[in-house]
């Protein structure tokens, strides 16, 4: 199985931290933000459940721009073979 060496950028990490500290952020946004922050260092990659969630977020018009940033970030760090 191949691994992905990409890491979460400082910009995305900052947005993720704001989402996690906000009382008004959705559970979906918080799950994606947590996944993005867990991938700040090399060696981590997105799990299949988060990949599915991120894919749904990106294809739905109901999520905020920040939530879609998180979804895009975690999908870019997904296992390409899945």
N, C-alpha and C positions, 0 to 999 in steps of 0.2 A: 504494500500500500504506500502510495506517495504521501509526502507531507508537504504542507504549505509553509514557507518561511516568512510570509508576510506578517507584519505586526500592525497594531492599531496606532494611528498617527496621534500626535499631541492634540490636534484640533478635535478629532473625534473623541479622544479621551476626555477632553474638557467638556464637551457636550454630554457625554455619557455620565460624568460626575454630576452635572447639573440635573439631569433626568433623575438620577438615583436620589438626589437630595430634595427633589420637589415632591410635595404632597399631592400635586395635581397631575403628575405623570401617571399614565396607565400602567397596568401590570405588564402588558405586552412591551411597552417602551422600556420598562425597568428590566425585564428579562433580556432584551436585546442589548441594553446598555451594560448589564453585568457581564454578558458574554464578550462584548467588545473590550471591556476593561480587563477581562481575564486573558486577553490576547495581546497585552502590551509588550510582553516579552516573547521571544521566539520559543517554539516548542509546543505551543497550544494551537489548536484549530477548532473550528466550529463543529459541534455535534449535529447529528442528523435531525434531532427534534427542533433545534434552533434554526437549522437550515430551512426546514419546512415552514416554521413560523415566519422567518424573514421573507421567504418567497411569497407567502400570503400577504404580508404587509406591503410589499412592493407592488403587488397587483391590485391592491384595494385603494379606492379613493378616500377612505375614511380616516386614514392615519396622517399625523402631522409630518411636516418636512423633517423635523429632528428625528422622529421615529424611523422614517425612511432612510435617513443617513445611517442610523444604527444598523438597520437591516442590510443596507448595501455593504457596510463595513464587514459585518460578520459573514455575509455570503462571499465576499472577496477572499476570505480566509478559510473557506470551506475546502474539504477534501474533494479534489477535482474528479476522482474516480467514482464518487457516489452518484 
